Amino acid sequence: MADAYYAGKVIFPEKFKDIDPVKKSDEIYSFLLGNPVYEQMAKDYGGFKKLDLTLP
């Protein structure tokens, strides 16, 4: 679910300009797991990074 917000932010930045994917991730993790664990997930799996969507 957190990835969907991040994808929305990358694909439709104007529509998701008020969304911080890291904060949204912690909201989702807190709801599902009881703790905001984005920082640990980013450390273990890389976290959200800038994507280059241009074709070669």
N, C-alpha and C positions, 0 to 999 in steps of 0.2 A: 504494500500500500504506500509506503514511503517513497518507493521508487517511482510510483505513478505521479506523485507531486513533483518530484525532481524532473521527470520527463516532461511534464507539463510546463515547468519553468524554463526548460531548454527549448522546447518546441514552440510554445506560445508565451514568450516572456511578458508581453503586455497584459495578458489575461491572468498571469500568475505573479504579477509584480509585487503583490502584498504578501506572498508566501515565502517564508524562509524554510527551505527543505530540511535543514538540520533541526530547527525548532519543531517543525511539523513531525519529523521522525520521532523526536523525543516525546511529543504528545501521544503519538500512536503507540510507542513502546511503553509509555507509562500506563496507558489504558489497558493494553494487552498483558504486560508483564509486571506492572506495578513499579517500574523504575525507568528513568530516562537513560537508556544504554547506547545512544548513538555513538558517543565517543569511543566506547569499547568496540562496537561493531566496526567503526571506521578504522580503528587500529588493527583489528583482525582481518578485515576484508577490503580495506582501501577507501571506503567512504565515497562521498560525492566529489567528482572532479570535473574540470572543464572538459567538455566534449567538442571535438571538431567534426562537424557534420558536412564539411565540404567534400565533394567527390574529387578523386585524383585526376 
